[in-house]
Amino acid sequence: MRHGTSGTWAILLTVIAMACFAVVDALVKLVIESQGSGQVIFISSLATFGLFWIAMWRSRERLWVTDALNPALLVRTAGEVVGSIGIVVALGLAPLSSVSALAQAQPLAVVLGAALFLKEDVGWRRWAAVVLALIGFLMILRPGFSAFDTNLLWVLVYVFGLAARDLASRRLPTRISTSFAVAWSMAPMALAGALMMHFQGGWQPVSVETAGWYLGMILAIAAALWTLTTALRTADVSSVAPFRYSRILFALIIAYLVFGEIPDLMTWAGVTLIVGSGLYAFWRERRVAEAGQN
């Protein structure tokens, strides 16, 4: 386990990455007002594909190899596409603060999926954390009440899609690089965005202001991916993972400053349950791993 300066640097990079992801969400919400979810997905996916294809080219990796048909990579790609469509559509239809709050359940969905599909040993304490997070999720969603926003159900698509992506990533052979995996998820996502764009009225003109939003989005995505990848290579995953919850803090600040959104008390309580359960699950996982090494 790595400690000291490298650990502090990794934590700082993780927090920066989460701030960048929060900025991406806000820019998506701004752009989608005039562009439509399909066009946003098409342009952002195509640009991200280009960035990672360049990374592959620099490391002399080829795109068209048999590893593109690896079952784990195919599941990862499907999860990435489904999850990304879910979050973009949700951001276009629902408040940023509510979407960001519900999205914090995704790490615990991974714990649930690992137990159900990968047969990983998950003790009763982490099961309790998952149940508490589910209660927090329902407190924010509020099904059956007048405040229930059906548009927020798209966040469920995001949560389960990204959970499938993360679970499949654990099964990727070590010979498959991160750049290769991301590039192959962006290509079909761009195609999905193009198909959605066709049914949403086709290409919409991009103004100078909107082009600036797009540029900021692409740069924020690149910065987030670079800082998070560097952090994960600098320190243990269990050391930096809890700091991924800082994303909700940045998202709520941006939601207030840019969109004038103020979450109600029930939403704050739900966020507290989800984040608290997630932090406990990470802490418990680390304790179990340390006990196994002794």
Secondary structure, DSSP 8 states (H G I E B T S, - for coil): ---HHHHHHHHHHHHHHHHHHHHHHHHHHHHHHHH-HHHHHHHHHHHHHHHHHHHHHHTT--SSSGGGG-HHHHHHHHHHHHHHHHHHHHHHHS-HHHHHHHHTTHHHHHHHHHHHHS-----HHHHHHHHHHHHHHHHHH-TTSTT--GGGHHHHHHHHHHHHHHHHHTTS-TTS-HHHHHHHHHHHHHHHHHHHHHHTTS-----HHHHHHHHHHHHHHHHHHHHHHHHHHHS-HHHHGGGGGHHHHHHHHHHHHHH-----HHHHHHHHHHHHHHHHHHHHHHHHHHHHH-
